[in-house]
Amino acid sequence: MNEISLHINSGSSVTIVQNTFIDNYMPSASGEFVKIYLYLLRCTSSNIGVSISSIADTFEHTEKDVNRALAYWEKLHLLKLEHDESGALTGICFLSSTEHASEPAAASVSLETAASTEPSKPMKKVLPSADKMKTLKEQEDIRQLLFIAEQYLGKTLSSTEVSNILYFYDGLHFSTDLIEYLIEYCVSKGSKSARYIEKVALSWAEDGITTVDQAKCNTNLYNKNYFTILNTFGIKGRAPAEPEITFMAKWLDEYHFTLDIIIEACNRTIKQTHQPNFQYANKILEEWNKSGIKHLSEVALLDEKHQNSKKTAPVQKKPASSNNRFNNFHQREYDYDQLEKQLLNR
């Protein structure tokens, strides 16, 4: 068999992966975990902003899948995860794999330790029998559910999609309302694939979710980052309103801002307006996004640059108003010698 010669175009941008990672870590890792590691490495080399949500969307994973992958690589000491006081992930630091690769025994122990973060064995998917499926499809609530699913997905359901929905109902014991919300949630995340919808459903089943309210508290629509932002604004004891979710989703998923940057914008909003104001905070974050801000330290540099520009700006004198009665007053000319003579002759 002929050997295959590998080439690379030196003119193209590249992402460097250590040989020790490929030789000692990649073979034992889950393929999904490897993809996430390489994707993060790619984002690091190009300063691409990421969030757990955006990574999950890229690979059609659940956020739990992404967190498992990060925990796996952290236990192997290839990543260091940084969290803020609220426990939210704020940074990911890549660590060198050469130190551990030089000690094969230690690497082997690390792999065994990390095995606890591997995805648990998937739930055994047992589809309803053909007769059961036929019976279920004759139920009015199921017929209504399948119709609603087609509206969300914008197409006629395939046999696989129908089977999955019936499995969620009969096998996972999801209510029709929960299945409807499941599909609505997945579509809102930009994914209509049967594979992704099934992944989310299995994740919810593993978490013991049985109601729509529980699902909402578990999903990204109501994640802890949202509540952290609400708390920063002093808003407590309620879920975020729809307009607030729209703003926060933009900051987290579109701008890919870390939580500390958003909190800084919220604090500045409170300081300036003395009340929670999502529109005001959005103006701040829009400007920071236009300026390419990726880290909180860059905000201080932007502030300093702004202050320096104000100092160097030429001061323009304000022209005197023509309505000023003192400027319009006709000044008299006096003969001081004549005035002096008149005073002496009195």
C-alpha positions as CSV (number, residue, x, y, z in Angstrom):
1,M,0.0,0.0,0.0
2,N,1.4,3.4,-1.0
3,E,2.1,5.9,1.7
4,I,0.1,9.1,1.7
5,S,2.1,12.3,1.5
6,L,0.6,15.2,3.6
7,H,1.1,18.8,2.6
8,I,-0.1,22.2,4.0
9,N,-0.4,25.5,2.3
10,S,2.0,27.8,4.3
11,G,0.0,30.8,3.2
12,S,-3.1,29.8,5.1
13,S,-3.9,30.5,8.7
14,V,-3.3,27.5,11.0
15,T,-4.1,26.2,14.5
16,I,-1.2,24.5,16.2
17,V,-1.9,21.3,18.1
18,Q,0.8,19.8,20.3
19,N,2.0,16.4,19.2
20,T,1.7,15.1,22.7
21,F,-2.0,15.8,22.6
22,I,-2.4,13.8,19.4
23,D,-0.2,11.0,20.6
24,N,-1.2,10.6,24.3
25,Y,-4.6,12.2,24.8
26,M,-6.7,12.1,21.6
27,P,-6.8,8.3,21.2
28,S,-8.5,7.8,24.6
29,A,-10.9,10.7,24.4
30,S,-14.4,10.8,23.1
31,G,-14.6,12.2,19.6
32,E,-17.0,14.8,20.7
33,F,-14.6,16.0,23.4
34,V,-11.8,16.2,20.9
35,K,-13.9,18.3,18.6
36,I,-14.6,20.8,21.3
37,Y,-11.0,20.9,22.4
38,L,-9.8,21.6,18.9
39,Y,-12.6,24.2,18.3
40,L,-11.6,26.1,21.5
41,L,-8.0,26.0,20.3
42,R,-9.0,27.4,17.0
43,C,-11.0,30.2,18.7
44,T,-8.0,31.0,20.9
45,S,-5.7,31.4,17.9
46,S,-8.1,33.8,16.2
47,N,-9.5,35.6,19.3
48,I,-13.0,34.4,18.6
49,G,-15.4,35.0,21.4
50,V,-17.2,31.9,22.7
51,S,-19.8,30.9,25.3
52,I,-21.1,27.6,26.4
53,S,-24.3,28.3,24.5
54,S,-22.4,29.2,21.2
55,I,-20.3,26.1,21.4
56,A,-23.3,23.9,22.0
57,D,-25.0,25.5,19.0
58,T,-22.0,25.0,16.8
59,F,-21.9,21.2,17.4
60,E,-25.6,20.7,18.0
61,H,-24.8,19.6,21.6
62,T,-26.5,20.4,24.8
63,E,-24.8,22.8,27.2
64,K,-24.3,19.8,29.5
65,D,-22.4,18.0,26.8
66,V,-20.0,21.0,26.5
67,N,-19.5,21.2,30.2
68,R,-18.7,17.5,30.4
69,A,-16.1,18.0,27.7
70,L,-14.5,20.9,29.5
71,A,-14.5,19.0,32.8
72,Y,-12.8,16.1,31.1
73,W,-10.0,18.2,29.7
74,E,-9.6,20.0,33.0
75,K,-9.2,16.7,34.9
76,L,-6.4,15.8,32.4
77,H,-4.8,19.2,33.3
78,L,-5.0,20.4,29.7
79,L,-7.5,23.1,30.5
80,K,-7.9,25.4,33.5
81,L,-11.5,26.7,33.9
82,E,-11.9,30.1,35.5
83,H,-15.1,31.1,37.3
84,D,-16.4,34.2,38.9
85,E,-17.9,34.5,42.4
86,S,-21.3,33.3,41.2
87,G,-19.7,30.2,39.7
88,A,-20.2,31.2,36.1
89,L,-17.5,30.2,33.7
90,T,-15.5,33.3,32.7
91,G,-12.3,31.9,31.1
92,I,-10.6,28.9,29.7
93,C,-6.8,28.6,29.9
94,F,-4.9,26.1,27.8
95,L,-2.1,24.3,29.7
96,S,0.8,22.5,28.2
97,S,0.4,18.8,27.7
98,T,4.2,18.1,27.5
99,E,4.7,18.0,31.2
100,H,2.2,15.2,31.6
101,A,3.2,13.4,28.4
102,S,6.7,13.0,29.8
103,E,5.3,10.7,32.4
104,P,3.2,8.0,30.7
105,A,2.2,6.4,34.0
106,A,0.9,9.7,35.4
107,A,-1.0,10.3,32.1
108,S,-2.6,6.9,32.5
109,V,-3.8,7.7,36.0
110,S,-5.1,11.0,34.8
111,L,-7.1,9.3,32.1
112,E,-8.7,6.9,34.6
113,T,-9.5,9.8,36.9
114,A,-11.1,11.7,34.0
115,A,-13.2,8.8,33.0
116,S,-15.8,9.9,35.6
117,T,-16.5,12.9,33.4
118,E,-17.2,10.8,30.3
119,P,-20.8,11.0,29.2
120,S,-22.9,8.5,31.1
121,K,-24.1,5.6,29.1
122,P,-27.0,6.9,27.0
123,M,-30.5,5.8,28.0
124,K,-31.5,2.8,26.0
125,K,-33.9,4.1,23.3
126,V,-36.8,1.7,23.0
127,L,-39.3,2.9,20.4
128,P,-43.0,1.9,20.8
129,S,-44.1,-1.1,18.8
130,A,-45.8,-0.6,15.5
131,D,-49.1,-1.3,17.0
132,K,-48.5,1.1,19.9
133,M,-47.4,3.8,17.4
134,K,-50.6,3.3,15.5
135,T,-52.7,3.6,18.6
136,L,-50.8,6.7,19.8
137,K,-51.2,8.5,16.4
138,E,-54.9,8.0,16.7
139,Q,-55.0,10.0,19.9
140,E,-56.3,13.5,19.5
141,D,-53.6,15.1,21.6
142,I,-50.9,13.3,19.7
143,R,-52.4,14.3,16.4
144,Q,-52.5,17.9,17.5
145,L,-48.9,17.6,18.8
146,L,-47.6,16.3,15.4
147,F,-49.4,19.1,13.6
148,I,-47.8,21.7,15.9
149,A,-44.4,20.1,15.4
150,E,-44.8,20.5,11.7
151,Q,-45.6,24.2,12.1
152,Y,-42.5,24.7,14.2
153,L,-40.2,22.7,11.8
154,G,-41.8,24.1,8.7
155,K,-42.2,20.8,6.9
156,T,-43.9,17.4,6.9
157,L,-42.4,15.2,9.6
158,S,-40.3,12.3,8.6
159,S,-40.9,8.8,9.9
160,T,-37.8,9.3,12.2
161,E,-39.2,12.6,13.6
162,V,-42.6,11.0,14.2
163,S,-41.0,8.0,16.0
164,N,-38.9,10.3,18.1
165,I,-41.9,12.3,19.3
166,L,-43.8,9.2,20.1
167,Y,-40.7,7.9,22.0
168,F,-40.6,11.2,24.0
169,Y,-44.2,10.7,24.9
170,D,-44.3,7.0,25.6
171,G,-40.7,6.2,26.5
172,L,-39.5,9.3,28.3
173,H,-43.1,10.0,29.6
174,F,-43.0,13.7,28.5
175,S,-46.3,15.5,28.4
176,T,-47.5,16.9,25.1
177,D,-46.9,20.4,26.5
178,L,-43.4,19.5,27.3
179,I,-42.7,18.0,23.9
180,E,-44.1,21.1,22.3
181,Y,-41.9,23.3,24.4
182,L,-38.9,21.0,23.6
183,I,-39.4,21.6,19.8
184,E,-40.0,25.3,20.3
185,Y,-36.8,25.6,22.4
186,C,-34.7,23.8,19.8
187,V,-36.0,25.8,16.9
188,S,-35.4,29.0,18.9
189,K,-31.8,27.9,19.2
190,G,-31.6,27.7,15.5
191,S,-31.7,23.9,15.1
192,K,-34.4,21.8,13.6
193,S,-32.5,18.5,13.3
194,A,-34.0,15.4,14.8
195,R,-30.6,14.5,16.3
196,Y,-30.3,17.7,18.3
197,I,-33.9,17.6,19.5
198,E,-33.4,14.0,20.7
199,K,-30.2,15.0,22.5
200,V,-32.0,17.8,24.3
201,A,-34.9,15.5,25.2
202,L,-32.5,12.8,26.6
203,S,-30.7,15.5,28.6
204,W,-33.9,16.7,30.1
205,A,-34.9,13.1,31.0
206,E,-31.6,12.6,32.7
207,D,-32.2,15.8,34.7
208,G,-35.6,14.5,35.8
209,I,-37.4,17.3,34.0
210,T,-41.1,16.5,33.7
211,T,-42.8,20.0,33.3
212,V,-42.5,23.0,31.1
213,D,-41.6,25.2,34.0
214,Q,-38.7,22.9,35.0
215,A,-37.5,22.9,31.4
216,K,-37.6,26.7,31.2
217,C,-35.5,26.9,34.4
218,N,-33.0,24.5,32.9
219,T,-32.6,25.9,29.4
220,N,-30.6,28.8,28.2
221,L,-33.7,31.0,28.1
222,Y,-33.5,31.1,31.9
223,N,-29.9,30.2,32.6
224,K,-28.1,31.4,35.7
225,N,-26.3,34.1,33.7
226,Y,-29.6,35.8,33.2
227,F,-30.4,35.8,36.9
228,T,-26.9,37.1,37.7
229,I,-27.6,40.0,35.4
230,L,-31.0,40.6,36.9
231,N,-29.4,40.5,40.4
232,T,-26.8,43.1,39.3
233,F,-29.7,45.4,38.4
234,G,-31.3,44.7,41.8
235,I,-34.1,42.7,40.2
236,K,-35.0,39.7,42.3
237,G,-37.8,37.3,42.8
238,R,-39.0,36.9,39.2
239,A,-38.0,35.4,35.9
240,P,-36.7,37.8,33.1
241,A,-39.3,39.3,30.9
242,E,-39.2,38.7,27.1
243,P,-37.6,42.1,26.2
244,E,-34.9,41.5,28.9
245,I,-34.2,38.0,27.5
246,T,-33.7,39.5,24.0
247,F,-31.1,42.0,25.3
248,M,-29.3,39.4,27.4
249,A,-29.2,36.9,24.6
250,K,-27.7,39.5,22.3
251,W,-24.9,40.3,24.9
252,L,-24.1,36.7,25.6
253,D,-24.7,34.9,22.3
254,E,-24.3,37.5,19.6
255,Y,-21.6,39.7,21.2
256,H,-20.1,36.8,23.1
257,F,-19.3,39.0,26.1
258,T,-18.2,37.4,29.3
259,L,-20.3,37.9,32.4
260,D,-17.9,40.3,34.0
261,I,-18.1,42.7,31.1
262,I,-21.9,42.7,31.1
263,I,-21.9,43.2,34.9
264,E,-19.6,46.2,34.5
265,A,-22.0,47.8,31.9
266,C,-24.9,47.1,34.3
267,N,-23.0,48.8,37.2
268,R,-22.3,51.8,35.1
269,T,-26.0,52.0,34.1
270,I,-27.1,52.0,37.7
271,K,-24.5,54.6,38.6
272,Q,-25.7,56.9,35.7
273,T,-29.4,56.3,35.8
274,H,-30.0,55.1,39.4
275,Q,-32.3,52.4,38.1
276,P,-32.2,49.2,36.0
277,N,-32.2,50.2,32.4
278,F,-31.6,47.5,29.8
279,Q,-31.6,49.9,26.9
280,Y,-29.0,52.1,28.5
281,A,-26.8,49.1,29.2
282,N,-27.3,47.9,25.7
283,K,-26.0,51.2,24.3
284,I,-22.8,50.7,26.4
285,L,-22.3,47.1,25.3
286,E,-23.0,48.1,21.6
287,E,-20.2,50.6,21.7
288,W,-17.9,48.1,23.4
289,N,-18.7,45.5,20.8
290,K,-18.0,48.0,18.0
291,S,-14.6,48.7,19.7
292,G,-13.8,45.0,19.7
293,I,-13.8,44.6,23.5
294,K,-13.2,41.0,24.5
295,H,-11.8,41.3,28.1
296,L,-12.7,43.5,31.0
297,S,-9.2,44.9,31.1
298,E,-9.7,46.3,27.6
299,V,-12.6,48.4,29.0
300,A,-10.2,50.4,31.2
301,L,-7.9,51.0,28.2
302,L,-10.8,52.3,26.2
303,D,-11.8,54.6,29.0
304,E,-8.3,55.9,29.2
305,K,-8.2,56.5,25.5
306,H,-11.5,58.4,25.7
307,Q,-10.2,60.6,28.5
308,N,-7.0,61.4,26.6
309,S,-8.9,62.3,23.5
310,K,-11.0,64.8,25.5
311,K,-7.9,66.4,27.0
312,T,-6.2,66.9,23.6
313,A,-9.4,68.2,21.9
314,P,-9.1,72.0,21.1
315,V,-11.3,74.2,23.3
316,Q,-13.7,76.2,21.2
317,K,-14.6,79.6,22.6
318,K,-18.3,80.2,22.8
319,P,-19.3,83.2,20.7
320,A,-20.9,86.0,22.7
321,S,-24.6,86.1,22.3
322,S,-26.0,89.1,20.4
323,N,-28.8,89.2,22.9
324,N,-26.5,90.1,25.8
325,R,-27.7,93.6,26.9
326,F,-24.2,94.5,28.1
327,N,-22.7,93.8,24.7
328,N,-25.4,95.8,22.9
329,F,-25.0,98.8,25.3
330,H,-23.6,101.8,23.4
331,Q,-20.6,103.0,25.3
332,R,-20.3,106.7,25.7
333,E,-17.1,108.6,25.2
334,Y,-16.2,111.1,27.9
335,D,-13.9,114.2,27.9
336,Y,-12.2,113.7,31.3
337,D,-10.5,117.1,31.2
338,Q,-13.8,118.9,30.8
339,L,-15.4,116.8,33.5
340,E,-12.5,117.7,35.9
341,K,-13.0,121.5,35.2
342,Q,-16.7,121.3,35.9
343,L,-16.1,119.6,39.2
344,L,-13.5,122.2,40.3
345,N,-15.8,125.1,39.4
346,R,-18.7,123.9,41.5
